Amino acid sequence: HPAMSTLNLSGSHPAFFILVGIPGMEKSHTWISIPVCMMYSAALLGNSVLLVTIVKERSLHEPMYIFLCMLAACDLLLSTATVPKTLSVLWSLSTQISFSGCLAQMFSIYFVFVAESAILLAMAFDRYIAICDPLRYTAILTRSVVGKVGVVALIRSFCIMFPAIFLLKRLPYCGHNVMPHTYCEHMGIARLACADISINIWYGVAAGFLSAGLDVISIAISYVLIFRCLWQLPSPRASPKALHTCGSHLCVIAMFYTPAFFSFLAHRFGQHVPQHVLISLANFYVVMPPMLNPIVYGVRTRQIREHVAHLL
């Protein structure tokens, strides 16, 4: 009966989800919102200043700074996809999010995360060439190559994350629509389903490994090659500047992947980690790296410091 089947379909997806915030910490929501709000403001300011500085200053139109520009854009998108909704939940302004809005938010978060991971890998490759093959640096990393890297990063993100939408749409939810979280993420939505979600779990593991996992392995290999290269030099002729930017890059990598992997593994295999710990972590992890990245690069990179001072 056609009327029945349409009823079934609309019944299997809730019209909206209710985001609870951080379960068990409802009394402290307002207090928790203060650091989140301050970090988000700092992330917006820092990344915007970084973007404007690099775009306006012609001398900074080098591959390293263009990748940094892409990183800042990703940071702005990642925090903006989550924090405004998080704050509205923490301030009890609006705790509802429509089913399609929730899927769109989930897709945006992971799409940007996977793209940012690819950019960090591109930056490691950039440092490798700058240190191990400096004479061919400009020949290898041309403008068009840098542009293509950006495009490939976006295409890869899309291909890895697009199927997740359908994997969540095919699940029945049996009216379960209360989500213990401040924003929508893949496993958070999948756990509300009243069906077997093992495909979603394995898809999440595979997507995580094929994106961030492979990127981390490749970044590690490029740094092993960089250090081997430096070791073999008769005199320390690799510019201190190149080494200095390696330090900044390694800082940013550690801040980006450590909480991500911890949260990823705890969600799937850490049944003993309290939920409020996981969700608090998930909140800090979309504002901490975006806030700290411009500071790390701004403070550690003389050219950026000077141009920012000049701009201000």
Phi, psi and chi 1 to 4 in degrees:
 res  aa     phi    psi   chi1   chi2   chi3   chi4
   1 HIS       -  120.3 -168.8  -85.5      -      -
   2 PRO   -59.6  -38.0   13.3  -24.4      -      -
   3 ALA   -62.5  -38.3      -      -      -      -
   4 MET   -65.0  -43.2  -78.2  -57.4  -73.3      -
   5 SER   -67.0  -37.1   62.0      -      -      -
   6 THR   -67.5  -36.5   53.3      -      -      -
   7 LEU   -62.1  -43.5 -169.1   83.6      -      -
   8 ASN   -60.0  -44.3 -103.2  -15.9      -      -
   9 LEU   -63.4  -47.9 -101.2  178.5      -      -
  10 SER   -69.3  -27.2   61.9      -      -      -
  11 GLY   -73.4  -24.6      -      -      -      -
  12 SER   -79.0  -24.3   66.5      -      -      -
  13 HIS  -107.5  127.2  -68.0  166.8      -      -
  14 PRO   -66.5  149.6   15.6  -20.9      -      -
  15 ALA   -65.9  -34.5      -      -      -      -
  16 PHE  -151.2  163.3   56.6   85.2      -      -
  17 PHE  -107.7  151.3  -71.9  116.2      -      -
  18 ILE  -107.7  119.3  -65.7  169.0      -      -
  19 LEU   -89.0  121.4  -66.0  163.2      -      -
  20 VAL   -82.2  -24.1  176.0      -      -      -
  21 GLY    97.3 -137.7      -      -      -      -
  22 ILE  -102.1  105.5  -57.0  171.7      -      -
  23 PRO   -59.9  136.3   15.0  -22.4      -      -
  24 GLY    85.7   -9.1      -      -      -      -
  25 MET  -123.3   24.6  -61.6 -178.1   74.9      -
  26 GLU   -55.8  -35.4  -72.3   81.9   -0.3      -
  27 LYS   -64.5  -29.2  -62.5 -116.0 -173.1  -26.5
  28 SER   -97.5    6.0  -20.8      -      -      -
  29 HIS   -49.6  -45.4  -87.1  176.4      -      -
  30 THR   -63.8  -40.3  -44.6      -      -      -
  31 TRP   -66.3  -40.5  -68.2  108.3      -      -
  32 ILE   -65.0  -33.9  -65.1  164.6      -      -
  33 SER   -66.0  -24.4   72.5      -      -      -
  34 ILE   -65.0  -55.2  -63.4  170.0      -      -
  35 PRO   -62.5  -36.2   16.0  -27.6      -      -
  36 VAL   -60.8  -45.0  171.2      -      -      -
  37 CYS   -65.3  -42.9 -168.6      -      -      -
  38 MET   -66.2  -40.8  -73.9  166.2   70.5      -
  39 MET   -67.2  -38.5  -73.8  154.0   92.8      -
  40 TYR   -64.4  -43.1  178.3   53.7      -      -
  41 SER   -60.7  -43.7  -51.9      -      -      -
  42 ALA   -64.0  -39.1      -      -      -      -
  43 ALA   -65.2  -43.4      -      -      -      -
  44 LEU   -60.9  -47.9  -74.8 -177.4      -      -
  45 LEU   -65.3  -51.6  179.4   69.7      -      -
  46 GLY   -59.9  -47.7      -      -      -      -
  47 ASN   -70.4  -34.8  -72.7  -64.9      -      -
  48 SER   -66.2  -44.1  -55.5      -      -      -
  49 VAL   -60.9  -43.3  167.7      -      -      -
  50 LEU   -61.1  -46.6 -162.7   60.1      -      -
  51 LEU   -60.6  -49.7  -87.2  171.1      -      -
  52 VAL   -61.8  -42.9  171.5      -      -      -
  53 THR   -60.7  -48.0  -53.8      -      -      -
  54 ILE   -69.0  -38.9  -65.8  172.1      -      -
  55 VAL   -68.0  -40.7  169.2      -      -      -
  56 LYS   -76.9  -32.1  -79.1 -171.4   69.8  166.7
  57 GLU   -91.6  109.8 -163.4   49.1   57.4      -
  58 ARG   -61.3  -33.9  -66.2 -152.4   65.1   82.4
  59 SER   -68.3  -14.3   63.9      -      -      -
  60 LEU   -95.8   10.7  -64.7 -178.9      -      -
  61 HIS   -84.7   53.7  -68.2 -173.3      -      -
  62 GLU  -107.8  158.7  -70.0  173.0   31.5      -
  63 PRO   -50.4  -44.6  -28.3   33.1      -      -
  64 MET   -58.3  -43.2 -173.8 -174.8  104.2      -
  65 TYR   -76.2  -29.4  -62.6  112.6      -      -
  66 ILE   -67.9  -40.6  -64.3  169.8      -      -
  67 PHE   -62.9  -38.5  -73.1  135.4      -      -
  68 LEU   -62.5  -37.2 -164.8   51.0      -      -
  69 CYS   -62.2  -45.3 -136.3      -      -      -
  70 MET   -61.8  -40.5  -66.8  177.8 -171.1      -
  71 LEU   -62.6  -43.1 -166.5   70.6      -      -
  72 ALA   -64.5  -39.9      -      -      -      -
  73 ALA   -63.1  -43.4      -      -      -      -
  74 CYS   -61.3  -43.3  -78.8      -      -      -
  75 ASP   -61.6  -41.3  -80.9  -21.6      -      -
  76 LEU   -62.8  -43.6  -78.4  172.2      -      -
  77 LEU   -68.3  -42.2  -68.7  168.7      -      -
  78 LEU   -62.5  -46.8 -178.1   66.9      -      -
  79 SER   -73.1  -33.7   51.8      -      -      -
  80 THR   -74.4  -24.8  -56.9      -      -      -
  81 ALA   -70.4  -22.8      -      -      -      -
  82 THR  -115.5  -47.4   47.2      -      -      -
  83 VAL   -61.5  -45.5  179.4      -      -      -
  84 PRO   -55.7  -42.0  -27.7   36.1      -      -
  85 LYS   -67.6  -42.0 -173.0   65.8 -158.7  171.1
  86 THR   -56.7  -46.0  -65.7      -      -      -
  87 LEU   -64.7  -38.7  -70.4  175.0      -      -
  88 SER   -67.1  -28.7   85.9      -      -      -
  89 VAL   -74.0  -45.9  170.1      -      -      -
  90 LEU   -64.7  -32.4  -66.7  175.6      -      -
  91 TRP   -90.9    6.7  -66.4  -26.0      -      -
  92 SER    54.7   31.8  -50.2      -      -      -
  93 LEU   -79.3  -48.6  -63.5  173.7      -      -
  94 SER  -151.0  117.6  147.2      -      -      -
  95 THR  -105.7    0.2   53.3      -      -      -
  96 GLN   -94.1  148.0  -73.4 -171.6    7.0      -
  97 ILE  -144.0  133.9 -175.3  166.2      -      -
  98 SER   -66.5  158.8   69.4      -      -      -
  99 PHE   -57.0  -48.3 -177.3   72.2      -      -
 100 SER   -70.6  -33.0   46.8      -      -      -
 101 GLY   -63.3  -37.7      -      -      -      -
 102 CYS   -65.9  -44.8 -166.3      -      -      -
 103 LEU   -64.7  -38.2  -67.4 -173.5      -      -
 104 ALA   -64.9  -41.2      -      -      -      -
 105 GLN   -64.5  -45.6 -173.1 -174.8   40.1      -
 106 MET   -58.3  -46.0  176.1 -139.1   60.9      -
 107 PHE   -61.3  -45.7  175.8   77.1      -      -
 108 SER   -59.6  -44.6  -47.0      -      -      -
 109 ILE   -60.4  -51.2  -65.8  165.1      -      -
 110 TYR   -71.4  -35.1  -69.2  111.6      -      -
 111 PHE   -58.5  -48.8  176.5   80.8      -      -
 112 VAL   -68.3  -39.1  174.8      -      -      -
 113 PHE   -59.9  -46.5  176.7   81.8      -      -
 114 VAL   -67.6  -36.7  174.0      -      -      -
 115 ALA   -65.8  -41.7      -      -      -      -
 116 GLU   -64.4  -37.4 -172.1  158.2  -18.8      -
 117 SER   -61.2  -42.2  179.8      -      -      -
 118 ALA   -64.6  -36.2      -      -      -      -
 119 ILE   -69.0  -37.6  -68.9  160.3      -      -
 120 LEU   -63.2  -35.9  -71.8  172.9      -      -
 121 LEU   -66.8  -43.0  171.3   57.7      -      -
 122 ALA   -60.4  -37.7      -      -      -      -
 123 MET   -67.3  -34.4  -70.1  168.9   98.4      -
 124 ALA   -67.1  -39.8      -      -      -      -
 125 PHE   -64.6  -40.9  179.0   66.9      -      -
 126 ASP   -59.2  -45.2  165.6   85.2      -      -
 127 ARG   -65.9  -38.4  -67.7  -60.7   81.5 -154.0
 128 TYR   -59.7  -46.9  166.5   72.9      -      -
 129 ILE   -68.6  -40.4  -64.9  172.5      -      -
 130 ALA   -59.9  -33.2      -      -      -      -
 131 ILE   -96.1  -40.2  -68.6  169.1      -      -
 132 CYS   -94.4  -20.3  -58.9      -      -      -
 133 ASP  -142.2   54.8 -157.7   -8.5      -      -
 134 PRO   -60.4  -30.4   17.2  -26.4      -      -
 135 LEU   -69.4  -27.0  -60.6  176.4      -      -
 136 ARG  -100.9    8.4  -69.6  177.7   51.1 -140.6
 137 TYR   -54.2  -52.4 -179.1   79.1      -      -
 138 THR   -69.5  -27.9   43.7      -      -      -
 139 ALA   -73.1  -36.0      -      -      -      -
 140 ILE   -80.5  -51.3  -64.4  172.7      -      -
 141 LEU   -94.9   73.2  -79.0  168.6      -      -
 142 THR   -81.1  169.5   57.0      -      -      -
 143 ARG   -54.3  -44.8  -78.7  -96.7  174.5   92.3
 144 SER   -67.6  -34.9   76.2      -      -      -
 145 VAL   -63.9  -44.3  167.0      -      -      -
 146 VAL   -62.2  -41.9  172.2      -      -      -
 147 GLY   -61.8  -43.6      -      -      -      -
 148 LYS   -64.3  -37.6  -79.8  173.9 -169.9  153.3
 149 VAL   -58.8  -44.3  167.2      -      -      -
 150 GLY   -60.4  -44.8      -      -      -      -
 151 VAL   -65.4  -43.9  171.8      -      -      -
 152 VAL   -62.0  -39.2  168.0      -      -      -
 153 ALA   -59.6  -42.7      -      -      -      -
 154 LEU   -69.8  -41.4  -66.2  177.1      -      -
 155 ILE   -64.4  -43.5  -67.5  171.4      -      -
 156 ARG   -62.0  -44.1  179.0 -174.3   77.0  150.4
 157 SER   -56.4  -46.1  -89.7      -      -      -
 158 PHE   -62.7  -46.7 -174.8   81.8      -      -
 159 CYS   -64.2  -36.2  -65.9      -      -      -
 160 ILE   -74.8  -37.7  -70.8  177.2      -      -
 161 MET   -94.8  -21.4  -73.4  -36.5  -54.3      -
 162 PHE   -59.2  -44.4 -164.9   59.0      -      -
 163 PRO   -58.7  -25.9  -23.1   32.7      -      -
 164 ALA   -59.4  -33.6      -      -      -      -
 165 ILE   -60.5  -46.2  -64.7  174.4      -      -
 166 PHE   -70.9  -34.0  -64.5   98.9      -      -
 167 LEU   -64.2  -31.1  -73.1  178.4      -      -
 168 LEU   -84.1  -32.2  -70.0  169.9      -      -
 169 LYS   -69.7  -29.0  -86.0 -166.8  156.5  179.1
 170 ARG   -77.9  -12.9   72.5 -176.9  176.9   89.7
 171 LEU   -81.4  142.5  -67.4  170.3      -      -
 172 PRO   -85.6  142.2   28.3  -28.7      -      -
 173 TYR  -110.4   -7.6  -67.2   88.2      -      -
 174 CYS    47.6   38.0  -52.2      -      -      -
 175 GLY    78.6    1.7      -      -      -      -
 176 HIS   -76.3  117.4  -59.7  166.1      -      -
 177 ASN  -139.9   14.2   70.8  -21.1      -      -
 178 VAL   -99.6  115.9  177.8      -      -      -
 179 MET  -109.5  120.8 -162.3 -174.7  -56.6      -
 180 PRO   -76.8   77.1   24.9  -27.7      -      -
 181 HIS  -165.4  171.2 -149.2  -50.1      -      -
 182 THR  -104.7  -11.4   52.9      -      -      -
 183 TYR  -151.4  171.6   60.2   82.3      -      -
 184 CYS   -88.8  123.5  -63.5      -      -      -
 185 GLU  -129.5  160.3   54.6  176.8   10.2      -
 186 HIS   -49.4  -56.6 -179.6 -150.2      -      -
 187 MET   -70.8  -29.7  -72.2  -43.8  -66.3      -
 188 GLY   -61.7  -41.7      -      -      -      -
 189 ILE   -72.5  -46.7  -55.3  171.3      -      -
 190 ALA   -59.1  -36.9      -      -      -      -
 191 ARG   -64.5  -18.5  -72.6 -132.9  166.3   88.0
 192 LEU   -80.5  -13.4  -66.1  179.2      -      -
 193 ALA   -71.0  150.5      -      -      -      -
 194 CYS  -105.1   53.7   48.5      -      -      -
 195 ALA  -153.2  175.9      -      -      -      -
 196 ASP   -70.3  125.2  178.5   29.4      -      -
 197 ILE  -110.8   21.0   57.7  164.7      -      -
 198 SER   -62.2  -31.5   48.1      -      -      -
 199 ILE   -62.2  -43.1  -67.7  179.9      -      -
 200 ASN   -62.6  -40.2  -66.7   67.7      -      -
 201 ILE   -64.1  -47.6  -66.6  174.6      -      -
 202 TRP   -70.5  -32.7  -73.4  111.8      -      -
 203 TYR   -63.9  -42.9  177.1   75.8      -      -
 204 GLY   -60.2  -43.5      -      -      -      -
 205 VAL   -64.2  -45.7  170.8      -      -      -
 206 ALA   -63.8  -44.7      -      -      -      -
 207 ALA   -62.9  -41.6      -      -      -      -
 208 GLY   -63.3  -41.6      -      -      -      -
 209 PHE   -70.5  -43.5  176.3   72.1      -      -
 210 LEU   -68.7  -22.3  -72.0  172.5      -      -
 211 SER  -101.8  -87.9   54.6      -      -      -
 212 ALA   -59.6  -39.1      -      -      -      -
 213 GLY   -59.7  -52.1      -      -      -      -
 214 LEU   -65.9  -35.5  -72.0 -179.2      -      -
 215 ASP   -63.3  -43.8  -68.4  -12.4      -      -
 216 VAL   -63.0  -41.8  166.6      -      -      -
 217 ILE   -62.2  -44.1  -66.0  167.0      -      -
 218 SER   -65.9  -38.5  -48.3      -      -      -
 219 ILE   -64.1  -42.4  -70.7  169.4      -      -
 220 ALA   -61.3  -43.2      -      -      -      -
 221 ILE   -62.2  -44.0  -68.1  168.9      -      -
 222 SER   -64.6  -35.1   57.7      -      -      -
 223 TYR   -72.9  -32.1  -89.5   98.4      -      -
 224 VAL   -62.3  -43.4  166.1      -      -      -
 225 LEU   -65.3  -39.1  -65.8  172.9      -      -
 226 ILE   -61.9  -47.5  -73.1  172.1      -      -
 227 PHE   -68.7  -33.9  -68.3  127.9      -      -
 228 ARG   -65.3  -40.0 -157.0 -169.8   68.7 -178.8
 229 CYS   -61.9  -44.6 -161.3      -      -      -
 230 LEU   -66.9  -36.4  -70.0  170.3      -      -
 231 TRP   -62.3  -36.2 -159.1 -110.7      -      -
 232 GLN   -83.2  -10.3  -71.9  170.8  -15.2      -
 233 LEU   -70.1  132.9  -70.0  176.6      -      -
 234 PRO   -63.9  -42.6   16.4  -24.9      -      -
 235 SER  -125.3  153.5   64.5      -      -      -
 236 PRO   -72.1   69.4   23.5  -26.5      -      -
 237 ARG   -88.1  -10.6   71.2 -172.9  160.2   95.2
 238 ALA   -63.8  131.8      -      -      -      -
 239 SER   -61.3  138.3   71.2      -      -      -
 240 PRO   -57.2  -29.7  -16.3   23.3      -      -
 241 LYS   -61.6  -43.7  177.9 -169.9  151.0 -166.3
 242 ALA   -63.9  -41.2      -      -      -      -
 243 LEU   -66.7  -38.9  -88.6  178.8      -      -
 244 HIS   -61.8  -42.2 -165.2   67.7      -      -
 245 THR   -69.5  -26.9   53.0      -      -      -
 246 CYS   -61.0  -41.9  -81.1      -      -      -
 247 GLY   -60.0  -45.8      -      -      -      -
 248 SER   -61.3  -44.1  -45.1      -      -      -
 249 HIS   -63.0  -43.0 -174.3 -127.8      -      -
 250 LEU   -64.4  -36.8  -74.8  168.8      -      -
 251 CYS   -59.5  -48.6  -91.0      -      -      -
 252 VAL   -64.4  -40.6  167.2      -      -      -
 253 ILE   -61.0  -45.9  -74.0  168.6      -      -
 254 ALA   -61.3  -41.9      -      -      -      -
 255 MET   -68.9  -30.5  -69.0 -176.0  -46.2      -
 256 PHE   -79.5  -46.3 -179.2   75.4      -      -
 257 TYR   -87.4  -33.1  -70.7  111.8      -      -
 258 THR   -58.0  -57.3  -46.5      -      -      -
 259 PRO   -65.1  -32.4   16.5  -23.9      -      -
 260 ALA   -62.6  -48.7      -      -      -      -
 261 PHE   -67.8  -38.6  -80.7  124.4      -      -
 262 PHE   -61.2  -47.1  179.3   79.0      -      -
 263 SER   -65.0  -41.3  152.9      -      -      -
 264 PHE   -61.2  -48.6  177.3   80.8      -      -
 265 LEU   -71.2  -39.7  -66.0  169.3      -      -
 266 ALA   -64.0  -38.7      -      -      -      -
 267 HIS   -62.2  -38.2 -106.5  -61.5      -      -
 268 ARG   -90.3  -37.3  -81.2  159.7 -177.2   82.2
 269 PHE  -121.3   -9.1  -48.9  108.9      -      -
 270 GLY   -97.8   78.1      -      -      -      -
 271 GLN   -68.5  -17.6  -88.9   65.6   41.5      -
 272 HIS   -94.3   -6.2  -49.7  -62.5      -      -
 273 VAL   -77.0  124.2 -176.1      -      -      -
 274 PRO   -59.3  144.8  -10.2   15.4      -      -
 275 GLN   -61.2  -38.7 -153.2  169.6   21.5      -
 276 HIS   -66.2  -28.2   63.9  -93.1      -      -
 277 VAL   -67.9  -47.1  173.3      -      -      -
 278 LEU   -58.3  -45.0  -79.8 -179.3      -      -
 279 ILE   -74.9  -35.8  -70.1  163.0      -      -
 280 SER   -62.5  -42.2  -55.5      -      -      -
 281 LEU   -60.4  -45.6 -114.6  174.9      -      -
 282 ALA   -60.2  -32.1      -      -      -      -
 283 ASN   -73.9  -41.1  -81.4  -45.7      -      -
 284 PHE   -72.4  -25.2  -78.1  110.3      -      -
 285 TYR   -78.8  -14.7  134.3   88.8      -      -
 286 VAL   -94.5   -6.5  -71.0      -      -      -
 287 VAL  -116.3  -26.8  -78.6      -      -      -
 288 MET   -63.4  -59.4  -80.8  -71.7  -94.8      -
 289 PRO   -59.1  -43.9  -22.8   33.1      -      -
 290 PRO   -59.9  -30.0  -27.2   35.7      -      -
 291 MET   -77.2  -41.1  175.3 -171.8   77.6      -
 292 LEU   -82.1  -30.0  -65.8  172.0      -      -
 293 ASN   -54.4  -52.1  -69.8   -8.5      -      -
 294 PRO   -63.0  -30.7    3.6   -7.4      -      -
 295 ILE   -68.2  -47.3  -63.3  174.0      -      -
 296 VAL   -57.7  -49.5  168.2      -      -      -
 297 TYR   -72.9  -37.5  -87.8  105.1      -      -
 298 GLY   -65.4  -43.7      -      -      -      -
 299 VAL   -75.1  -35.0  169.1      -      -      -
 300 ARG   -90.3  -14.2  -68.6 -176.8   57.3   97.4
 301 THR  -110.3  112.6  -45.9      -      -      -
 302 ARG   -58.0  -45.9 -171.0  177.9   51.1   84.0
 303 GLN   -57.4  -43.9  -68.0   89.1  -35.2      -
 304 ILE   -66.9  -44.1  -67.1  179.5      -      -
 305 ARG   -55.0  -48.5  -95.1 -155.7  -40.4  -88.1
 306 GLU   -63.4  -44.4  -74.7  171.0    1.1      -
 307 HIS   -70.4  -33.7  -69.5  -55.4      -      -
 308 VAL   -64.6  -44.7  166.6      -      -      -
 309 ALA   -59.6  -41.2      -      -      -      -
 310 HIS   -64.7  -43.5  179.3   70.4      -      -
 311 LEU   -62.5  -43.1 -170.8   80.3      -      -
 312 LEU   -72.2      -  -63.7  175.9      -      -
